Amino acid sequence: MGGLAVREVGIHRGLSTAAAIVAVGLGAACGGADGSTDGGGGGPPQMPVRTAEARADTVVDELRATGQIQAVQSIELRPEVSGRLQQILVREGAEVRRGTGLFKVDDAELRAEVDRLEADMDLATQALERTRELLARNASSEADLERAEATARSARAQLELQRTRLSRTVVRAPFAGEVGERFVSLGDYLTTASALTTLQTVNPQRASFDVPERYAQVLEEGQTVSFTVAAIPDRQFTGIVDFVDPRVRLPGRTITVKASVANEDRSLKPGMFVEVRLATEVRPAAVVIPEEAVLPLRGSTFVWVVTPENTANRVEVELGVRRPGDVEVVSGIEAGQQVVTGGQALLFPGAGLMIIGSEPEAGSEPEAEAGEAPADPPS
């Protein structure tokens, strides 16, 4: 009976050992003894992700501001002599050249005054000539000659003054531009304080805007400005900075910048609201990645980078300029590296990756559908 018991125990131990070997074999055939499906024999599980390549691209560092269109020259015209308005020589809104007559003040009194002074000038000239003849015959003194010369000079000065006032009865455009609204009518009595109309240049115009003082070191003449106008939203305008205010304005602590803009079609009007972008630096070989690759973490930002071993590596990055759809990376990664753009939620450092798609590029083949394994899975 004792021999029979020992024999049964041996049979049971043999069956248990065989069952264990079969279980290990089945586990290996199914992808590993721990039940993982990565085919690595116990390595980390492969996470399905989408990736994109960090690429080199030209990035423009720019500041944004709002402002308005200003005329290069803009004045309110007033007469230089008093009198009744006799003629209006130009219509409202007309574009005029420099020197064009705009308004005519009644000059009858001034013309009469000029005629009188011309007569006085003739008399003074004749008296001077007679005095010189008398002095040549010793019939007059040097003092008489000096008085006659002074009288002639005074008469000539009075005549030139009145002729100048007479010429100023016509109000002329001091520069080429566009006439604005008229503030007077025929027959109005004008003084030197009476506003007649406005005049402003039309081509070029200026885009004027204020920027915070922290940008003082990057502002300089010759920089390129691009802007849009609220009244013409579908059009982009470009100008060149020709003025940077040397002082900081209080209380906002801003610096006024003005850019000259061509206005050949007269579409820009003074006072129009503009949204400005001023290029302060152009980086032709900046590293750019899709913005969905960037994740926040405790006050910093990071991306998941695909290592040569096809695993995930979390890298902290410093960001620069943001553009629609992508962002500049100042430090942390280099052009050519693969970054994860989808599926980051379950990643951890060292996680194996199964790339199920990548960001499309020009001429690339359509990417695999989510969840569909690629034909040649990465090792």
C-alpha positions as CSV (number, residue, x, y, z in Angstrom):
1,M,0.0,0.0,0.0
2,G,2.9,2.4,0.8
3,G,4.4,1.8,-2.7
4,L,1.1,2.6,-4.4
5,A,0.8,6.0,-2.6
6,V,4.3,7.1,-3.7
7,R,3.5,6.1,-7.2
8,E,0.3,8.3,-7.3
9,V,2.2,11.3,-5.9
10,G,4.8,11.0,-8.7
11,I,2.1,10.8,-11.4
12,H,0.5,14.0,-10.0
13,R,3.8,15.9,-10.0
14,G,4.4,14.9,-13.6
15,L,1.0,16.2,-14.7
16,S,1.6,19.6,-12.9
17,T,5.0,20.1,-14.6
18,A,3.6,19.4,-18.0
19,A,0.7,21.8,-17.5
20,A,3.1,24.6,-16.5
21,I,5.2,24.0,-19.6
22,V,2.1,24.2,-21.8
23,A,1.0,27.4,-20.1
24,V,4.4,29.1,-20.7
25,G,4.3,28.1,-24.3
26,L,0.9,29.4,-24.9
27,G,1.8,32.7,-23.2
28,A,4.9,33.1,-25.4
29,A,2.8,32.4,-28.5
30,C,0.3,35.1,-27.5
31,G,3.0,37.7,-27.2
32,G,4.8,37.2,-23.8
33,A,4.6,35.6,-20.5
34,D,3.1,38.7,-19.0
35,G,0.3,38.8,-21.6
36,S,1.6,42.0,-23.4
37,T,0.9,42.5,-27.1
38,D,4.0,44.4,-28.1
39,G,5.9,41.3,-29.4
40,G,8.9,42.4,-27.5
41,G,8.9,39.6,-25.0
42,G,8.1,41.6,-21.9
43,G,8.9,45.2,-23.2
44,P,6.6,48.2,-22.5
45,P,3.2,48.2,-24.3
46,Q,3.0,50.1,-27.6
47,M,0.8,53.2,-27.5
48,P,-1.0,54.3,-30.7
49,V,0.0,57.9,-31.6
50,R,0.0,60.4,-34.4
51,T,3.3,62.2,-35.1
52,A,4.6,65.2,-37.1
53,E,8.1,66.2,-38.0
54,A,9.6,69.4,-36.5
55,R,10.5,71.4,-39.6
56,A,12.7,74.5,-40.3
57,D,10.6,77.4,-41.5
58,T,10.8,81.2,-41.8
59,V,9.3,82.9,-38.8
60,V,8.6,86.6,-38.5
61,D,8.6,88.0,-34.9
62,E,6.1,90.8,-34.9
63,L,4.2,93.0,-32.5
64,R,0.6,94.0,-32.9
65,A,-1.0,97.3,-32.3
66,T,-4.0,99.4,-33.3
67,G,-4.0,102.9,-34.7
68,Q,-5.4,105.1,-37.4
69,I,-4.6,106.6,-40.8
70,Q,-3.2,110.1,-40.8
71,A,-2.4,112.5,-43.6
72,V,1.2,113.5,-44.0
73,Q,0.1,117.1,-44.1
74,S,-3.3,118.3,-42.8
75,I,-4.3,121.9,-42.1
76,E,-7.3,124.1,-41.6
77,L,-7.2,127.1,-44.0
78,R,-7.8,130.7,-42.9
79,P,-7.6,133.9,-44.8
80,E,-4.6,136.2,-44.2
81,V,-6.6,139.4,-44.8
82,S,-10.0,140.4,-43.6
83,G,-12.8,141.1,-46.0
84,R,-16.0,139.8,-47.6
85,L,-15.8,136.5,-49.4
86,Q,-16.2,137.3,-53.1
87,Q,-15.5,134.0,-54.8
88,I,-15.3,130.2,-54.1
89,L,-12.8,128.9,-56.6
90,V,-12.9,125.1,-55.8
91,R,-15.6,122.6,-54.9
92,E,-15.6,120.5,-51.7
93,G,-13.7,117.2,-52.0
94,A,-11.7,118.3,-55.0
95,E,-8.0,117.3,-55.4
96,V,-5.8,120.4,-56.1
97,R,-2.2,121.1,-56.9
98,R,0.1,123.3,-54.8
99,G,-0.7,127.0,-55.5
100,T,-4.2,126.5,-56.7
101,G,-6.6,129.4,-55.8
102,L,-9.3,128.2,-53.4
103,F,-11.1,131.4,-52.2
104,K,-11.1,135.1,-53.2
105,V,-11.6,137.9,-50.7
106,D,-13.0,141.2,-51.9
107,D,-9.9,143.3,-52.8
108,A,-11.4,146.6,-54.0
109,E,-10.1,148.6,-51.1
110,L,-6.6,147.1,-51.3
111,R,-6.4,147.8,-55.1
112,A,-7.3,151.4,-54.4
113,E,-4.7,151.6,-51.7
114,V,-2.1,150.1,-54.0
115,D,-2.9,152.7,-56.7
116,R,-2.5,155.5,-54.1
117,L,0.9,154.1,-53.0
118,E,2.1,153.8,-56.5
119,A,1.4,157.5,-57.0
120,D,3.2,158.3,-53.8
121,M,6.1,156.1,-55.0
122,D,6.2,158.1,-58.3
123,L,6.3,161.4,-56.4
124,A,9.1,160.2,-54.1
125,T,11.1,159.0,-57.0
126,Q,10.8,162.3,-58.8
127,A,11.7,164.2,-55.7
128,L,14.8,162.1,-55.3
129,E,15.9,162.8,-58.8
130,R,15.4,166.5,-58.4
131,T,17.4,166.5,-55.2
132,R,20.3,164.8,-56.9
133,E,20.3,167.3,-59.8
134,L,20.3,170.2,-57.3
135,L,23.1,168.7,-55.3
136,A,25.1,168.3,-58.5
137,R,24.8,172.1,-59.0
138,N,25.5,172.8,-55.3
139,A,21.9,174.0,-54.9
140,S,21.0,171.4,-52.3
141,S,22.6,169.7,-49.3
142,E,23.5,166.1,-48.5
143,A,20.9,166.1,-45.8
144,D,18.2,166.9,-48.3
145,L,19.4,164.0,-50.5
146,E,19.3,161.6,-47.5
147,R,15.7,162.7,-46.7
148,A,14.6,162.2,-50.3
149,E,16.2,158.8,-50.4
150,A,14.6,157.7,-47.2
151,T,11.2,159.0,-48.4
152,A,11.6,157.0,-51.6
153,R,12.5,153.8,-49.7
154,S,9.5,154.3,-47.4
155,A,7.1,154.7,-50.3
156,R,8.5,151.7,-52.0
157,A,8.2,149.6,-48.8
158,Q,4.6,150.7,-48.3
159,L,3.8,149.8,-51.9
160,E,5.3,146.3,-51.6
161,L,3.4,145.7,-48.3
162,Q,0.1,146.6,-49.9
163,R,0.8,144.5,-53.0
164,T,1.6,141.5,-50.7
165,R,-1.7,142.0,-48.9
166,L,-3.5,142.3,-52.2
167,S,-2.0,139.0,-53.5
168,R,-3.2,137.3,-50.3
169,T,-6.8,138.1,-51.0
170,V,-6.7,134.8,-52.9
171,V,-6.3,131.9,-50.5
172,R,-4.1,129.3,-52.2
173,A,-3.3,125.6,-51.5
174,P,0.1,125.5,-49.7
175,F,0.6,121.9,-50.9
176,A,-1.1,119.4,-53.2
177,G,-4.0,117.6,-51.5
178,E,-7.7,117.1,-51.2
179,V,-10.1,119.9,-50.1
180,G,-12.4,119.0,-47.3
181,E,-15.7,120.5,-46.1
182,R,-16.3,124.2,-46.7
183,F,-17.2,126.2,-43.6
184,V,-18.1,129.6,-45.3
185,S,-20.5,130.9,-48.0
186,L,-20.4,133.7,-50.5
187,G,-20.8,137.1,-48.8
188,D,-19.5,136.0,-45.4
189,Y,-17.3,138.6,-43.8
190,L,-14.0,136.9,-43.0
191,T,-11.3,137.7,-40.5
192,T,-8.0,136.0,-40.1
193,A,-9.6,133.7,-37.5
194,S,-12.3,132.5,-39.9
195,A,-11.9,128.8,-40.8
196,L,-12.5,128.3,-44.6
197,T,-11.9,124.6,-45.2
198,T,-9.5,121.8,-44.6
199,L,-6.7,120.4,-46.8
200,Q,-4.9,117.1,-46.5
201,T,-2.5,115.1,-48.6
202,V,-3.7,111.9,-50.1
203,N,-0.7,110.1,-51.4
204,P,1.1,108.8,-49.5
205,Q,-0.7,108.4,-46.2
206,R,0.6,107.4,-42.8
207,A,-0.4,104.6,-40.5
208,S,0.1,106.0,-36.9
209,F,0.0,103.7,-33.9
210,D,1.3,103.4,-30.3
211,V,3.4,100.5,-28.9
212,P,4.4,99.8,-25.3
213,E,7.8,101.2,-24.2
214,R,9.3,97.7,-23.7
215,Y,9.7,97.5,-27.5
216,A,11.8,100.7,-27.6
217,Q,15.0,98.8,-28.4
218,V,13.6,97.0,-31.5
219,L,11.9,100.0,-33.1
220,E,13.7,101.7,-36.0
221,E,13.1,103.5,-39.2
222,G,12.9,101.3,-42.3
223,Q,11.0,98.5,-40.7
224,T,8.1,96.9,-42.6
225,V,4.6,97.3,-41.4
226,S,1.6,95.4,-42.6
227,F,-2.0,96.3,-41.5
228,T,-5.6,95.9,-42.3
229,V,-8.3,98.6,-42.3
230,A,-11.6,98.0,-40.7
231,A,-13.4,99.5,-43.6
232,I,-11.6,97.3,-46.1
233,P,-11.2,94.0,-44.2
234,D,-10.3,91.8,-47.2
235,R,-7.2,93.9,-48.2
236,Q,-3.7,93.9,-46.8
237,F,-1.6,97.1,-46.8
238,T,2.1,97.5,-46.4
239,G,4.2,100.5,-45.3
240,I,7.6,101.5,-44.2
241,V,8.3,103.1,-40.8
242,D,9.6,106.7,-41.3
243,F,9.1,108.0,-37.7
244,V,9.7,106.7,-34.2
245,D,8.9,109.2,-31.5
246,P,12.1,109.8,-29.4
247,R,10.0,110.2,-26.2
248,V,7.7,107.9,-24.2
249,R,4.2,109.3,-23.9
250,L,2.6,109.4,-20.4
251,P,0.5,108.1,-18.7
252,G,0.3,105.0,-20.9
253,R,4.1,104.8,-21.4
254,T,3.8,104.2,-25.2
255,I,5.9,105.2,-28.2
256,T,4.3,106.6,-31.3
257,V,5.3,105.0,-34.6
258,K,4.3,106.2,-38.1
259,A,4.7,104.3,-41.4
260,S,4.4,105.8,-44.9
261,V,1.9,103.9,-47.1
262,A,1.3,104.4,-50.8
263,N,-2.3,105.4,-51.5
264,E,-2.5,105.7,-55.3
265,D,-6.1,104.5,-55.5
266,R,-7.2,106.9,-52.7
267,S,-8.7,104.1,-50.6
268,L,-7.1,105.2,-47.3
269,K,-8.8,108.1,-45.6
270,P,-7.5,110.0,-42.6
271,G,-9.1,108.7,-39.4
272,M,-9.6,105.1,-40.6
273,F,-9.0,102.5,-37.9
274,V,-6.1,100.1,-38.5
275,E,-4.8,96.9,-37.0
276,V,-1.0,96.8,-37.4
277,R,1.6,94.1,-37.4
278,L,5.2,95.4,-37.2
279,A,8.0,92.9,-38.1
280,T,10.8,93.3,-35.6
281,E,12.9,90.2,-36.6
282,V,12.9,87.5,-39.3
283,R,14.3,84.1,-38.5
284,P,14.7,82.1,-41.7
285,A,15.6,78.7,-40.1
286,A,13.3,78.6,-37.0
287,V,12.0,75.2,-35.7
288,V,8.2,74.9,-36.1
289,I,5.9,72.2,-34.9
290,P,2.1,71.8,-34.8
291,E,0.5,73.6,-31.9
292,E,-1.4,70.4,-30.8
293,A,2.0,68.8,-29.9
294,V,2.5,71.3,-27.1
295,L,1.2,70.4,-23.7
296,P,1.3,72.5,-20.4
297,L,2.8,71.0,-17.2
298,R,3.1,72.9,-13.9
299,G,3.8,76.3,-15.4
300,S,6.0,75.1,-18.3
301,T,5.4,73.5,-21.7
302,F,6.7,70.2,-23.1
303,V,6.3,67.9,-26.1
304,W,6.6,64.1,-26.5
305,V,9.5,63.3,-28.8
306,V,9.8,59.9,-30.6
307,T,13.3,58.5,-29.8
308,P,15.3,56.3,-32.3
309,E,14.2,53.3,-30.2
310,N,10.5,54.2,-31.1
311,T,9.7,55.2,-27.5
312,A,8.3,58.4,-26.0
313,N,10.5,61.0,-24.4
314,R,9.1,64.0,-22.6
315,V,11.1,67.2,-23.5
316,E,10.5,70.7,-22.0
317,V,10.5,73.4,-24.7
318,E,10.6,77.1,-24.9
319,L,8.1,78.6,-27.3
320,G,8.4,81.6,-29.5
321,V,6.0,83.0,-32.2
322,R,2.6,81.4,-32.5
323,R,0.9,81.2,-35.9
324,P,-2.4,79.6,-36.9
325,G,-1.8,75.9,-36.6
326,D,1.8,75.8,-35.5
327,V,4.2,77.4,-33.1
328,E,8.0,78.2,-33.0
329,V,10.2,76.2,-30.7
330,V,13.1,78.3,-29.5
331,S,14.9,75.5,-27.6
332,G,14.3,71.9,-26.6
333,I,14.1,70.1,-30.0
334,E,15.7,70.4,-33.4
335,A,14.4,70.2,-37.0
336,G,13.8,66.7,-38.2
337,Q,12.7,65.2,-34.9
338,Q,9.3,63.5,-34.7
339,V,6.9,64.9,-32.1
340,V,3.6,63.3,-30.9
341,T,0.5,65.3,-32.0
342,G,-2.2,62.9,-31.0
343,G,-2.6,60.2,-28.3
344,Q,-0.5,61.9,-25.6
345,A,-3.0,61.3,-22.8
346,L,-1.7,57.8,-21.9
347,L,2.0,58.3,-22.6
348,F,4.8,58.0,-20.1
349,P,8.5,58.3,-20.4
350,G,9.9,55.2,-22.2
351,A,6.5,54.1,-23.5
352,G,6.7,52.1,-26.7
353,L,5.0,53.8,-29.6
354,M,2.9,52.5,-32.5
355,I,2.6,55.3,-35.1
356,I,-0.8,55.1,-36.7
357,G,-0.6,58.3,-38.7
358,S,1.4,61.5,-39.2
359,E,0.7,65.0,-40.3
360,P,0.2,65.1,-44.1
361,E,2.8,66.8,-46.2
362,A,2.7,67.9,-49.8
363,G,2.8,64.9,-52.1
364,S,2.5,62.4,-49.2
365,E,0.4,59.2,-49.3
366,P,-2.9,59.2,-47.4
367,E,-2.3,58.2,-43.8
368,A,-3.7,55.0,-42.2
369,E,-7.0,55.2,-40.4
370,A,-6.9,55.5,-36.6
371,G,-6.7,52.0,-35.1
372,E,-5.4,50.4,-38.3
373,A,-1.9,49.0,-37.9
374,P,0.7,50.0,-40.5
375,A,1.9,47.5,-43.1
376,D,5.4,47.4,-41.6
377,P,5.1,48.2,-37.9
378,P,8.2,49.9,-36.4
379,S,10.5,47.8,-34.4
